[in-house]
Amino acid sequence: QLQASGGGLVQAGGSLTLSCAASGNIFSYNTMGWYRQAPGKQRELVATITNGGSTNYADSVKGRFTISRDIAKTTVFLEMNSLKSEDTAVYYCYGRKLFSNRDYWGQGTLVTVSS
């Protein structure tokens, strides 16, 4: 249902863009977004975008990360700028279906920020 890509190794201060390709219409999801899980830590919300286009960000990434979507390509993006070592984590694409409220997760993509 959700296919994440775009992770990799980047130096601190650098940029990276993650992609989450959804099978089918992304408007079938009420909310889509990204979570991350660093080693030894719980999974945490990074950014979400609703069906209506409203966005929400974790305080730790506000001003540095931008979530967006390409409706035609049924893809949600996470543009990450000014990356810090603490952004190192496995990033998971997430979607909640509009009617069933069922949650779907893509496979994780690893982002490593070297200091």
PLY file of the C-alpha trace (Angstrom):
ply
format ascii 1.0
element vertex 115
property float x
property float y
property float z
element edge 114
property int vertex1
property int vertex2
end_header
0.00 0.00 0.00
2.76 2.44 0.96
6.28 2.36 -0.41
8.91 4.57 1.19
12.19 5.53 -0.40
14.89 8.16 -0.35
16.84 7.44 2.80
20.60 7.51 2.91
23.71 8.96 4.47
24.08 12.71 4.61
26.34 15.12 6.45
25.01 17.39 9.14
23.55 20.50 7.60
22.66 18.66 4.45
19.34 17.84 2.85
17.42 14.76 1.88
13.95 14.13 0.48
11.91 11.06 1.32
9.10 9.76 -0.86
6.08 7.68 0.06
4.25 6.23 -2.92
0.70 5.10 -2.25
-1.11 2.53 -4.31
-4.36 4.06 -5.45
-5.86 7.43 -4.64
-4.13 9.27 -1.81
-7.44 10.94 -1.00
-8.56 7.54 0.28
-6.32 8.35 3.22
-7.58 10.82 5.82
-4.04 11.52 6.93
-0.63 10.60 5.60
2.75 11.35 6.98
6.02 10.28 8.46
7.12 8.84 11.76
10.64 7.97 12.79
12.32 5.68 15.25
15.85 6.22 16.46
17.86 3.40 18.03
16.64 2.71 21.55
13.78 5.19 21.27
10.06 5.01 20.63
8.57 5.78 17.28
7.63 9.44 17.08
5.62 11.64 14.76
7.60 13.76 12.34
5.01 15.34 10.05
1.53 14.69 8.73
-0.70 16.07 6.01
-4.46 15.68 6.00
-6.84 15.03 3.16
-7.58 18.74 3.15
-3.92 19.66 2.98
-3.38 20.74 6.57
0.06 19.97 7.89
1.44 19.23 11.32
5.05 18.98 12.44
6.94 17.83 15.47
8.52 20.78 17.25
11.96 19.33 16.65
11.61 19.57 12.88
9.57 22.75 12.44
11.24 25.14 10.06
13.55 22.44 8.73
11.25 19.77 7.32
8.42 20.21 4.83
5.76 17.65 4.01
4.02 17.87 0.66
2.17 15.71 -1.81
1.87 15.15 -5.52
-1.70 14.04 -6.07
-1.16 12.88 -9.64
1.78 10.74 -8.57
-0.04 9.58 -5.41
3.12 10.39 -3.51
3.84 12.21 -0.28
7.24 13.80 0.21
9.27 14.83 3.22
11.88 17.42 2.39
14.45 17.53 5.15
16.88 20.44 5.39
19.51 21.46 7.91
19.75 17.90 9.06
21.19 17.16 12.47
22.72 14.03 13.92
19.63 13.64 16.10
17.55 13.23 12.94
19.22 9.87 12.41
16.47 7.26 12.48
14.43 4.86 10.46
11.65 6.87 8.85
8.27 5.24 8.30
5.59 6.33 5.92
2.11 6.27 7.45
-1.44 6.52 6.24
-4.85 6.30 7.91
-7.71 5.25 5.68
-10.60 7.69 5.38
-13.55 5.45 6.28
-12.10 2.46 8.08
-9.57 4.49 10.12
-7.22 1.59 9.55
-3.55 2.48 9.77
-1.07 1.45 7.14
2.69 1.59 7.39
5.30 1.48 4.71
8.62 -0.20 5.20
11.16 2.00 6.93
13.88 3.91 5.18
17.07 4.67 7.07
18.35 8.21 7.35
21.82 8.60 8.81
23.19 12.05 9.51
26.91 12.17 10.15
28.34 14.95 12.29
0 1
1 2
2 3
3 4
4 5
5 6
6 7
7 8
8 9
9 10
10 11
11 12
12 13
13 14
14 15
15 16
16 17
17 18
18 19
19 20
20 21
21 22
22 23
23 24
24 25
25 26
26 27
27 28
28 29
29 30
30 31
31 32
32 33
33 34
34 35
35 36
36 37
37 38
38 39
39 40
40 41
41 42
42 43
43 44
44 45
45 46
46 47
47 48
48 49
49 50
50 51
51 52
52 53
53 54
54 55
55 56
56 57
57 58
58 59
59 60
60 61
61 62
62 63
63 64
64 65
65 66
66 67
67 68
68 69
69 70
70 71
71 72
72 73
73 74
74 75
75 76
76 77
77 78
78 79
79 80
80 81
81 82
82 83
83 84
84 85
85 86
86 87
87 88
88 89
89 90
90 91
91 92
92 93
93 94
94 95
95 96
96 97
97 98
98 99
99 100
100 101
101 102
102 103
103 104
104 105
105 106
106 107
107 108
108 109
109 110
110 111
111 112
112 113
113 114
